Every structure is written in C-alpha cells, then in structure tokens.
C-alpha cells in the first residue's frame, strides 16, 4: 500500500466472512493517521457467497479514494467473462467515479486496515437480523438441489 506516499487518498478496506452459516461484510475507512473515519458491519443473507460479500461493500465520498479489495473481485472486474449483477454494478460505479483506485494486498496479517475489515465482517455474522438481502445466485440453488438429490 505504498503507492500513495503523499496520502492523497482515503484508504478503504473491505472483507467478507462466513461463520456458523452466516455471512457478513465489513468495510473500514482510515485517515492518514490510521484512525477509523467510518466503518460498517453488514449482515447478509446466509446464501450469499464470500465473493459477493467482498464485492458489494463500496461506499464512496466526494474525495479520492483507494480501495483494497479481494483478488477474486479484482480479477472479476478485469475479466470480460464475468457478468454477475454485483460486478456489473461495481464496473458502472468505477466508470462514473474514475478517481477511485483499486488495490489488492496479499494477506491480512500485519495490514491494519485489512485486519479491521476482517473483524468487522466477522462481527457482522453475529447479528441476528439480516441488514441486506442479496439475490440468491443460481449456483447456490443448483448446489442445494444436488445435495438434496444425493440424500
């Protein structure tokens, strides 16, 4: 994350988590001094994939922002083959907001913002109520049908 040595960008970290059958999404925005400007812990419906949990968490303000996302989301954005609803929406957001820069970091360990986003996503899985209901992917439905037929 040293590609912004002058601190011109807000640093926004996102993560998704699935624990005990529940899915959560976390997003954290840090200041230059590494203080939390804002954060969100959002519980998603249990059928939501981690990929969607990581891809859907984007909140933008009027200033330049650098967002750290998962490698799978970054690869989906670069692929011309991925037409999922979440990725299409994200592509449109990025087209309109060209000041937004995306980054990927290899691991959570030792990266403060990533650790906070991971914790936020895990905390979201402990909520009783679902905050956002995401459309169930066809792949999940097919998987559930296959599991039922095997029983």
N, C-alpha and C positions, 0 to 999 in steps of 0.2 A: 504493500500500500504506500510506497514512497513515490508514486508517480504524481503527487501533488505537494511538492516541497514547500510551496508558499501558503498552503492551507486555504486555497480559494474555493474549495468545495466542502459542502457538508458531507459527512460520512454516514451513510445509511446502511445498516447490516440487516439481512433477512435470514430467516431459517424456518424450517418446518419440522414437526416432530410427531411421531405416532407412539403413544404409550398406553398400555392397557386397553387397546382397541379404540382409543380416542385420538383425534387429530387436532393439532394446534399449530398456529402460525405466529411467529414473533418478528417484530421489526423495531429497530432501535436507531435513533438519530443522535449522533455525538457532535459536540462542539470541537473546536481545535484543541481545547484543553482536556478533551476526553470526558467532559461532563455530558450527562444524558439531557438532551434538549426535549425529546419526547420518545415515548415507546408505546407499543401496542401489543397486547396479548389476545389473540382472537381464536376462539374455539370454532372449529369447522365440523361439519357432519362427519360421522365415523367412516363413511365410504370414500372420503376424499383421499387422494394419494398424496404422498410426501411431495412429489413433484409439483402438484397443483398448489399445495400449501406454501411452498417456497416461491412459486411463480406469481401468486396473486397478491402478495404483500407489497404494494407500491403506493406510497403516499408522497406527493410532491408539493413543494412550496414554490415561491416565486424566484428563488435563488438557484445558483448552480449546485448540482448535487452529484455525488459519486456514490453509486450503489454497489454493494458487494452482494453477489448472488451465487447460487449453486452452479456448478459446472454444467449440470444437465440442463438447467434453464438457459444458460448462456449458449450452449450447443443447439438447443431447440430454436432459439431466436435466430441463429445463424443458418439454420437448415431451411431449405426451400420445401422440404417434405412435410414439416410439422404444421398442421392446420388446426391444432386444438384451439378451442374458444379462448382459453386463458392466454395462450401465446399470441394469438391474433390481436387480442385487446392490448397486450403489452407492446407489440410492434407498433400499433397505432399511437399509443402514448408516447413512445420513443420518437416516432416521426414528427409529432407535434411539438415535443419538448427536446429539441436537439442539444440543449445544454446539459442534458443528463448523460453521464458517463457510467458505464457498467464495468465492474471489476469482479474477478474471481480470485479467492485465496485458497491455497491448498488444504489447510486444515484449521480447525477451531483453536487448537492448543496454542496459547500464547498470544492470540489476537483478541484483544479486549472486547471490541465491538461484536465480533462473532460469538464470543462466549456469552455476552449479554443477550444476543438474539436467540441463541440456543436455549438459554434459561427461560426467556420469555415464551418461546414456543412450547417448552415443556410445561411451564406454569399454565399455559392456556389449556392444556389437556386435562387439567384438574377441575376446570369449570364444569358445573352441572349442565348449564344451558348452552346450546349452540348459538353463537353470535351470527354466523353466516352459513347459510345452507348452499353448498356448491352443487351444481348439476352432477348427477352420478355418471361416471364415464361408462361407455359401452363395455370396455374391457373388464371392469369390475363386475358388471351384470353377467357377462359371459363366464367369468371365473366362478361366480356364485352358482350359476346353473350347472357348470361342470362338477363342482363339488357336491351339489345335491344329487346329481345323476350317479355319481360314484358311490354314494351311500346306500 
